[in-house]
Structures are given as structure tokens and as C-alpha cells.
Amino acid sequence: MARHNDLGCVRLFQLMLHCDRLFSGVDNIYCVFLGSLHNLSMLNKQYGLSKGTNEAMFIFEAYRTLRDRGPYHADQVLKELEGSFGFVIYDNKDGTVFVASGSNGQIGLYWGIAVDGSVVVSEDLELIKASCAKSFAPFPTGMQI
């Protein structure tokens, strides 16, 4: 996890149409989730969540549990995720940003530094190129910050 102060202002730009995306926002925590989790039903049972919980809500709940009372590091929860996914969580209360991409690389995320010093994360490479000039790269698969 990275602190907001270290990253500057994080911008979540519009996500393009070529993959499923979900948004969840509760208690000043915001999550954009791209893709899908193949083991969502099992994860919902494991975390005591309802059957109707979608991927963005699951990621939100897992993040909040880890932040507030969890004995596990974020990598432990990420190891349990099966599927093609990428997500960004912004915790306005703590000023933290958490970004992760699945290890299979099917959901491509890009990141860079804009002229004003803010970190930009998107699946749209052209948007990243336009916003970040020469300071951008693919977000590494299986990685989190």
C-alpha cells in the first residue's frame, strides 16, 4: 500500500469498454474493479458475505477487514483471488491507495506520473500516454502497491 502523500493526487480515469468493471464506495473508501473472480462464491462464504456480493464489494470488504482488524497482509488475500482482474482502492480517510493486478495478465493496467506529479492508473494506454507524456509503464502483473 502506498500513502496518498507519497503518490500525490491519484486520478481514476474513465475505463474503456473492453472488460467488465464495477464500482463500490462506502465510508469514504472507493473501489474500481475490472474483470472477474472465478472463486467469488467461495470467497464470499469464507469472509461471511452474502451471495449477492459482487467483486468490487468483496474487495472493499476484504480491504476494510485488513485495514481495521485483519491479521493478514494484503498479499495473503491477493493469493486467494482466482480470475482475471485489476483494481484500485482509494481510502479517503487514511489517504491510502491500493492497486493490484492479477497474475495472468489478462486485465492490463497502466500507470504513470502526470505533469502535476499525480499518479494516474488506467486500463486505457492512450489516456495514460496523453496524461503522462514519457513517464508511464504497464502495471506489473501480479503486483500491488
C-alpha positions as CSV (number, residue, x, y, z in Angstrom):
1,M,0.0,0.0,0.0
2,A,1.2,3.5,-0.7
3,R,0.4,6.6,1.2
4,H,-1.5,9.4,-0.5
5,N,1.2,11.9,0.5
6,D,3.8,9.8,-1.4
7,L,1.8,9.4,-4.5
8,G,0.2,12.8,-4.8
9,C,-3.3,13.0,-6.1
10,V,-4.5,9.8,-7.7
11,R,-6.9,10.1,-10.6
12,L,-9.1,7.3,-11.6
13,F,-9.9,8.0,-15.3
14,Q,-12.7,6.6,-17.3
15,L,-12.3,3.0,-18.0
16,M,-12.8,1.8,-21.6
17,L,-15.4,-0.8,-22.7
18,H,-13.4,-4.0,-23.3
19,C,-13.8,-5.6,-19.8
20,D,-16.3,-5.7,-17.0
21,R,-16.0,-3.1,-14.4
22,L,-17.7,-2.4,-11.1
23,F,-17.6,0.4,-8.6
24,S,-18.1,0.4,-4.9
25,G,-18.0,3.3,-2.5
26,V,-18.7,3.2,1.2
27,D,-17.4,5.2,4.2
28,N,-15.0,7.2,2.1
29,I,-13.4,4.1,0.6
30,Y,-13.8,3.7,-3.2
31,C,-13.0,0.7,-5.3
32,V,-13.0,0.3,-9.1
33,F,-12.8,-3.4,-10.1
34,L,-12.1,-4.7,-13.6
35,G,-12.6,-8.3,-14.7
36,S,-14.0,-11.1,-12.7
37,L,-13.1,-13.6,-9.9
38,H,-13.8,-17.2,-10.6
39,N,-13.9,-18.1,-7.0
40,L,-16.1,-15.3,-5.7
41,S,-18.7,-17.6,-4.2
42,M,-16.1,-19.4,-2.1
43,L,-14.5,-16.1,-1.1
44,N,-17.9,-14.7,0.0
45,K,-18.5,-17.8,2.1
46,Q,-15.0,-17.6,3.6
47,Y,-15.5,-13.9,4.6
48,G,-19.1,-14.3,5.7
49,L,-20.5,-12.1,2.9
50,S,-23.9,-12.6,1.2
51,K,-24.3,-14.5,-2.1
52,G,-25.1,-11.2,-3.8
53,T,-21.8,-9.6,-3.0
54,N,-20.0,-8.7,-6.3
55,E,-16.2,-8.4,-6.9
56,A,-15.9,-4.7,-6.1
57,M,-17.9,-5.2,-2.8
58,F,-15.8,-8.2,-1.9
59,I,-12.5,-6.3,-2.5
60,F,-13.9,-3.4,-0.5
61,E,-14.8,-5.7,2.5
62,A,-11.5,-7.6,2.4
63,Y,-9.6,-4.3,2.3
64,R,-11.6,-2.8,5.2
65,T,-11.2,-6.0,7.2
66,L,-7.4,-6.0,6.7
67,R,-7.2,-2.3,7.5
68,D,-9.3,-2.4,10.6
69,R,-8.7,-5.7,12.3
70,G,-7.1,-8.3,10.0
71,P,-4.1,-10.4,11.0
72,Y,-3.2,-11.0,7.3
73,H,-1.1,-8.9,5.0
74,A,-2.7,-7.8,1.7
75,D,-0.6,-10.4,-0.2
76,Q,-2.4,-13.2,1.6
77,V,-5.8,-12.1,0.4
78,L,-4.5,-11.5,-3.1
79,K,-3.1,-15.0,-3.3
80,E,-6.7,-16.3,-2.7
81,L,-8.1,-14.4,-5.8
82,E,-8.6,-16.5,-8.9
83,G,-9.5,-14.9,-12.1
84,S,-8.7,-12.0,-14.4
85,F,-8.8,-8.8,-12.5
86,G,-7.3,-5.4,-11.7
87,F,-8.5,-3.0,-9.1
88,V,-7.8,0.4,-7.5
89,I,-8.9,1.3,-4.0
90,Y,-8.7,4.8,-2.6
91,D,-9.2,5.2,1.1
92,N,-10.0,8.9,1.6
93,K,-9.9,8.5,5.4
94,D,-6.3,7.2,5.5
95,G,-5.2,8.8,2.3
96,T,-4.1,5.4,1.0
97,V,-4.2,3.9,-2.5
98,F,-4.1,0.2,-3.1
99,V,-3.7,-1.1,-6.7
100,A,-3.4,-4.7,-7.7
101,S,-3.4,-6.7,-10.9
102,G,-4.0,-10.4,-11.4
103,S,-1.1,-12.6,-12.2
104,N,-2.5,-13.9,-15.5
105,G,-2.1,-10.5,-17.2
106,Q,-5.4,-10.6,-19.0
107,I,-6.5,-7.3,-17.5
108,G,-3.8,-4.8,-18.5
109,L,-3.4,-1.7,-16.3
110,Y,-1.0,1.1,-16.9
111,W,0.4,3.8,-14.6
112,G,2.4,6.9,-14.8
113,I,3.1,10.3,-13.3
114,A,1.2,13.3,-14.7
115,V,2.9,16.7,-15.2
116,D,1.4,17.9,-11.9
117,G,3.1,14.9,-10.1
118,S,-0.1,12.9,-9.5
119,V,-0.2,9.2,-10.1
120,V,-2.5,8.1,-12.9
121,V,-3.9,4.5,-13.2
122,S,-6.0,3.3,-16.1
123,E,-6.5,0.4,-18.5
124,D,-6.5,2.9,-21.4
125,L,-3.0,3.2,-22.7
126,E,-3.8,6.1,-24.9
127,L,-5.2,8.0,-21.9
128,I,-2.0,7.3,-19.9
129,K,0.2,8.4,-22.8
130,A,-1.7,11.6,-23.2
131,S,-1.7,12.3,-19.4
132,C,1.8,11.2,-18.5
133,A,3.9,12.1,-21.6
134,K,7.0,9.9,-21.2
135,S,6.5,8.8,-17.6
136,F,4.3,5.7,-17.9
137,A,4.6,1.9,-18.0
138,P,2.4,-1.2,-17.8
139,F,1.4,-2.0,-14.3
140,P,3.3,-5.3,-13.5
141,T,1.0,-8.4,-13.4
142,G,0.6,-9.9,-10.0
143,M,1.8,-6.7,-8.4
144,Q,0.3,-4.5,-5.7
145,I,1.2,-1.0,-4.4
